[in-house]
Amino acid sequence: MKAPADLLLLPQWVIPVETEGALANHAVVVQDGCILDVLPADSAQTRYDATQTLALPDRALIPGLVNLHGHAAMSLFRGFADDLPLMAWLNERIWPAEKKHVSEAFVRDGTLLAAAEMLAGGITTCNDMYFFPQAAGEAFLQAGMRAILGMIVLERPSAYAPDADNYLARGLALRDKLKDEPLLAFAFAPHAPYTISDATFGRINILAEQLGLPVHIHLHETADEIRDSLKQYGARPLERLARLGLLGPNFIGVHAVHVNEAEIGLLAQYGCHVAHCPTSNLKLASGIAPTFELMRAGVNLGLGTDGAASNNRLDLFAEMRLAALLAKGVSGDATALSAAAALKMATLGAARALNLDDRIGSIVPGKRADLVAVDLQALPSQPVFDPVSHLVYVAGREDVTHAWVDGKLQLNERCLVNLEPDDLTARATYWRNKLTA
């Protein structure tokens, strides 16, 4: 007698990620939102009686991509402040516009727009950092996307909160309210060392240890950040955070462009993680992160897009390719960051940084069914010798045809299931007119 299943997927290749390479002519069986089995296709059809069977010829089935660092609502700032260095970008354009326009409605609409872009490009999980995280959470749930909501903290006032204590209080209250929502998780998200006091870092450290939550922070993004920290605190930012007890397996440093050999050793020693955002770092002229050295030291890396205001695409296929090419070019070693390693950064590495690697990030029985189908049949993709190599060096987000989150179909033959493109375009046009009025 056959065992029951909800969904039987029959792709050309299954890319497990936990083991390198591809499984040809294998099936993935899904039951109750969970990966039930991965086995040869012939055996699967003999063993399981599935409610739905979906053939995916010429497609690679990969784990849903995990965006380790983003500001989803800033999709409404796409192209608004281009071709500026970081501090001018912040002080002259972004922060004044945020002060005037950011609200719950802005965050909800911007996050819906970002979620649509990400899901269509194979991103099923986003680690988000922005104001009004409840509005962002509502938007992610409407889209059917998995998200980690950053409990953002700043010392300066905003429309969201007047001071650091209030930021923390609002974030913790939201976590208490939504902590049982299966698609949402939480992280502390202090903006950066230069916007957070020692006292606030102390509180965050205690709370993060008590609750077992990640700490997600911009770190060593520019050379100016380090010079200013030396003047104000007599220490480089990472050294200061180490003194305050922030470093550990729950620490995610975003960017880590300007880290020296000793600091790389410190990140490895404490089991920290780095969110590598190569496009944003190049566009803001921040520099190139030493990914080869970080990996060689044993630091876990994940990939992030950053926000659309500094990238301008929420595209992890582009980030995988750029990360691999930069690592090779800077190191002078063509083996520095392989296609398999780049794909792992965009899936299991990012999931591990978020303490979600027991649930997502690879295709193995027992994990949640966050899955993406990528079409490799187009003429520019021919011939296919190695589908993993193709995913990084050839394929693009436009080749994503299907996406499932928790076993639920959210992208079907390149069409979003829960979001209406015309509605999102109208929302984006409304905010463009507000920002340019």
N, C-alpha and C positions, 0 to 999 in steps of 0.2 A: 504494500500500500504506500502511495506517495505521501510525502510530508507536505503540509500546507505552507504557502508563502504568499505574501502580498504582491511581490514584484520579482520578475526574473529578467535581468539585463544581459544581453548577448552582444558585447562589443567585439571588435577585431582584436583589441589588446586591452588588458587590465594592467594598470601601473600601480602596484601596491605601495611603493615608496619605502616602506620599512625594509624591503629587500630590493636591491638594485635590479634594473632591467624591466622587461615587460613579459606578461603572461599572454601568449597568443591563444586565441580560441578558448578563452575561459569565460565563465559566467559569474555574475555577482547576484546573490539571492538576498532579498530584503524582506524582513518581517517586523511589523510594529515599529517602523522607523529605525531599525537596527540592521546592520550587516549580519546576516545569518550564516552565509557560507560563501566561499570563493573556491571554485572547482572547475574542471574541464566542462565545456559546454554540453557535450554528449551526456556526461554523467548527471549534470544538473537537470536536464530535461527528463531523464529517467527517474531521478530521485524526488523531484519536487513538482507539486501541482500548484502552479502560481495563478493568482487571480488575473494578473496581467503579465504578458511576456512581450518584451520590446527588443527587437533586433536593431543593432547599431552598427551596420556594416561600415568598414573603413574608419571607424572611430576608436579613439583611445579613451578609456574610462579612467579618470584620475580622481584623487580626493579633491573635495572642494578647496579652492585656494583660500588662504587665511591672510588677510591684510593686517600686519602687525602694528601699523601706525597710520591713523587717518584722522581728519577733522571733517566728517561727512558733510555737515551743514555748509562748509565753506565752498561747496560746489557752486553756490550762488555768487561767489567771488571769482569764478573762473575767468581769467583774462583781465581782471579788474586792476591788477597792480603788477604788471609784467615788467621784466628787465630792470629790476632794482635789487641792490644788495639787501641782506636780511634785515638789518636794523632800520634802514630807510623804508623798506617794504612794510615793516611793522609800524614804525612811528608815524610815517607820513601818509600811509594809505589804509592799512588793515585795521589798526586799533581805532582811528577816528571813525571809520565806517562801521565797525562793530558797535562803538559807543552810540552811534545814531540809529542803527537799524536792527541790531540783533534782538530777537524776542522769541517767545515760544513758537509763534507762527513762522518766523524766519527759519528756525532750527528744524521744525517739522517739515517744511517744504524743501529745504536744502537737503535734509537727510533722505527724504523720499527720492529726490533726483539722484543723489549719490547711490542709494541702494539699487535703483534701477540700472545705473551704469555698471555697478559692481556685479550684480547678479548676471547681467547679460554678458559680462566678461569672465564668468567662472569663479568669482569671489563669493563664497558663501558665508564667510565670517569676517567681521571687521572689529578691530580694537580701536574704539573711538575716543577722542578727547575734545570736548567742546562744552560750551555753556548750555543750560537747559537740557540736561541729559534725559529727563523724563520725556520731553517732546521727541528727542532722538529715538528713545526706546520704543515709543508708540509707532514711529515711522518704520523702524526696522521690523517690528512685529507685523505691521500692515503689509510690508513687502514679503514677509516670510523668511527673513534673513536672520542668521545667528549674529549676535553682537556682544561685545564687552563694553559696557558703558563706563567711561572714565569719570570718576568723581573729581572734577576739575577743582584745583585750588590755586588761588592767586592772592597776593596781599592787596592789590589794587581793587577798587570797587568796579562793578559792572552792573548792567541791567539785571543780571542774575543774582548777585549777592554783594553786600557792602564790604565784607572783610573776610579774612581767611577762616575765622571761626564759623562764620555763616556758610561759606562754601562747604566746609566739612559737614556741618549739621545737615544741610540740605541733601548732600550726597548720601550720607548715612541713612537719612530718613527714606530716601528713594530706594536704597538697597533693601531696607527692611520691608518696604512695600512690594518690591518686585523680585525678591530673592528666590521665590519658588517658580518663577517663569522659566520653563526649560530652555528657551532660546536666548535668554539673557544672563550675563554674568557681569561682575563689577571689578574695577581696579581703582586704586588711588591714582590720580593724575595731576600731581603738582606740575605746573607748567614748565619751569626750568629753575636751575639754581639761582639765577640772577633775579627771579621774581618771587622767591620764597625765603623767609627768614629761618634762622636756626631753630627758633622756638616752634614754628609751624612744622618744620621737618621732624622735630622731636615728637610732636603729637602724631604725625602721619606714621612714623616708625612704630610707635606703640600700637596704634590701631591696626596697622597692616599685620603685625605679628599676632595680635589677638584674633583677627578675623581670617588670617591666612590668605590675604589678597595680594595680587601683584601691585608694584609701584611702577608707574609708567611715566617717564620724564624725558624731556629734551635735554641732551647732554653733550658738551664739547662739540657743538655744532659749528662754531666759528672761532677763529683765533682771538677776536676781540673779547669774546666771552671769557676766555682764559686770562687774558691780560687784566680785565676788570675784576675778576675774582681774586687774582693775586694782589691787586691794590686794596680791595675791600676786606678780604678775609685772610690774606697772607698765605693762601693755598690755592692750588688749582681746584676746579669744581669737584672732580672725582675724589681727590684727597679729602676735601671738606665733607663730602657725603660719607666717605668711609669713617671719618672721625665721629660723625653723627650716628653711625650704626645702620645706615640705610642699605648698604650692599649685602646681597645674599641671593639665594635662588629665586626669590620673588621679584628681583629688580630687573627692569627693562630699560636700558639706556637707549634713547632714540638718537640716531645719527652717529655719534661717536666718531666723528671725522678726525678730530685733533687729539688723538690719544697716543701717548708715547709707549715705549716698550714696557716700562714699569707699570703703567696704567693698564695695559693689555694683560699683564701678569696679575694685576689686582682683580680685574674682571673675571679672569679664569679661576683665580684662587677662591673667590667667593661664589662661584657658580652663577654669575650674572648672565643676562641675555642682552643682545644688541639688536635693535630694529634698524636695518640697513635701508636707507631711502635714496638710492643713487640718483634718480632723476631730479628730485627736489634739491639735493646737495649741489648738483651741477648747475641747475637753473638759477639758484641764489648765489652761485659762486662761493659756496661754503668750503668746497674741497672734495676730496675723494677718500672715503673711509678705508682703512687698511684691512680689508676683509681677509686677505690671504694670511696676514699675521694673526688676526683674531682667530681664524679657524685653526691655524697651526697650534695656537696656544690652548685650544679646546673650548673656546667661548662659543656658545650656541647662538646662531644667527637666524633671524627671520627677516622677511622682506616687507617693506611698507611703501605705500604710495605717497604718504603725507596728504595734505589737502589739495583740492583742485586749484586753489589759489596759488600754489607754489609748484605745481607739477605740470600740467594742467589736465592730466588724465589719471583716472583711477584704474590703472591697467597693470596687473601683475605679470602678464606675459611680457610686456615691455620692460618691466623691472627685472625679471629673470634674465632676459637676454643682456641688458645693460650691465647688470651685476657681474655676469660671467665674463663679458668682454673687458670690463674695467679691471677686474682682478687679474686677468691674463696680461693686459697691456701694462699695468703698473708694476707687476711683479717680474715681468719678463719670462714668465713660466706658463706655457700653453696648457698645462695641467692644473693650474692654480685653483680654478673653480669649474668643475665639470658640469655638464648639463644635469646630471643626476643630483649633484649637490645643490644647484640652483633651484631645481624643482622641490627638493627637500626643504630649502629655506622658505619657499612659498607655501608649504603645507605643514609637514611634521615639525620643522624647526620653530615656526611661528606658534603652532599649537602647544609645543612644549614650553615656550616662554610664557604662555597664558595659563599654564597648569591644566590644559585641556587635551593633552596628548593621549590620555586614556579614553577619550571620547571621539576625537576627530583627528584629521591630519594624515591618515593612511587608510588603505583598504584592507582591513583584516576583520575576521569575524568578531563580533562583540562590540564594535564601535558603531557610533551613530552613522546613518546613511546620508552623509553629506558628500555628494558625488557630482561629477561634471563630465559630460561627453564632449570630446573635441574632434572635429571632422578633419581627417588628413587625406581626403580623396581629391582635393582640388589639384589642378595641374601644377601650380607652383610648389606643391608638396611632393611631387613625384621625382624619383622613386623613394620609397620609405625603407631605408636599411635599419634605422634605429628610431622607434617612435619616441623614446625619451629625448634623444637629441633633437628631433623635429619639434617637440613641444617647446623647447627653449629657443632654438635658433631659426625655426621656420614658421611655426604657427603663430597666430595672433588671436586676440580676444574675439575677432569677428568669426573665428572658426568654432566657437563654443555653440553647441546646438541645444543642449539640455543641462539643467541643474536641478538637483534635489537637495533639500535641506531637511534633515530628520526624516528622510524617506518620502517627503512630500515634493511633488514636482512644482518648481517655481519658474522654470524656463522651459518652454516646449517648442522645439524647432525654431529657436531664436526669438520666440515671442514670450514676453513676460506674462505670467499667469495672474498676478494680483494687482498689477499697476498698469495704468493707461497712459501711453506715451503722450497723447494730445493734452491730457490734463496736466502732466508734468511740464510740458512745454509752456502751457499757459501760466503756470505758477512761476516758472523761471523768467518769463517775459515780464510779469508783474514786478518781480524784485529787481530786474534789470532797469525798469523804468523808475523805480523808487531810488535806486542807487545813482542813477544819472540825472535825476531831476535837479 
